[in-house]
Amino acid sequence: MKIGEFGRTVPGVDDDKIIDLETRIAHQEHTIAELNDVLTDQQAELATLTAQVRALIERVRALSEDAPAGNSGDETPPHY
């Protein structure tokens, strides 16, 4: 038995278990950091793509406003 904080005994705790837990925590911290990096990159890419889609929508609106009235793409060309 080990003597824990405040002089209490802690049954069944040995150095191997503590090392195993510390190792697991270190791996989890590393994984969380990697996931955070991926999430941050995806958020930046999402913001970029959102801006591009908005710009494309505005361009399509501007092009449709500039198109001559009554000129639909469904009309048969005059040479037919």
C-alpha positions in Angstrom: 0.0 0.0 0.0 1.1 3.5 -0.7 0.5 6.5 1.5 -1.5 9.1 -0.4 -2.3 12.7 0.1 -3.1 13.6 3.7 -1.4 10.5 5.0 -4.2 8.2 3.9 -3.3 4.8 2.4 -4.3 4.1 -1.1 -4.8 0.3 -1.7 -3.8 -1.3 -4.9 -1.9 1.6 -6.5 1.5 0.7 -7.9 4.0 2.5 -10.0 3.1 0.5 -13.2 -0.5 1.5 -13.0 0.5 5.2 -12.5 2.9 5.0 -15.4 0.1 3.4 -17.6 -2.3 6.1 -16.7 0.2 8.9 -17.3 1.0 7.3 -20.7 -2.7 7.1 -21.6 -3.2 10.7 -20.7 -0.2 11.8 -22.7 -1.6 10.0 -25.8 -5.0 11.5 -25.3 -3.6 15.0 -25.0 -1.6 14.4 -28.2 -4.7 13.1 -30.0 -6.8 16.1 -28.8 -4.2 18.5 -30.0 -4.1 16.8 -33.4 -7.9 16.9 -33.6 -7.9 20.5 -32.7 -5.5 21.3 -35.5 -7.6 19.4 -38.0 -10.7 21.1 -36.8 -9.1 24.6 -37.0 -7.9 23.8 -40.6 -11.4 22.7 -41.6 -12.9 25.8 -40.1 -10.6 28.0 -42.1 -11.3 26.1 -45.3 -15.0 26.3 -44.6 -14.8 30.1 -44.2 -12.9 30.3 -47.5 -15.4 28.2 -49.4 -18.3 30.1 -47.9 -16.8 33.4 -49.1 -16.2 31.9 -52.6 -19.8 30.7 -52.8 -21.1 34.1 -51.8 -18.9 35.8 -54.4 -20.2 33.3 -57.0 -23.8 34.0 -56.0 -23.3 37.7 -56.3 -21.6 37.3 -59.7 -24.5 35.2 -61.0 -27.0 37.8 -59.7 -25.0 40.6 -61.4 -24.9 38.6 -64.7 -28.6 37.9 -64.6 -29.4 41.5 -64.0 -27.1 42.6 -66.9 -28.8 40.1 -69.3 -31.1 41.7 -71.9 -34.8 41.4 -71.0 -36.7 38.7 -72.8 -33.6 36.9 -73.9 -34.0 33.4 -72.4 -31.6 30.6 -73.2 -34.6 28.4 -74.2 -35.3 30.3 -77.4 -34.7 28.6 -80.8 -31.8 30.2 -82.7 -32.9 32.2 -85.7 -31.1 30.0 -88.2 -33.4 27.0 -87.5 
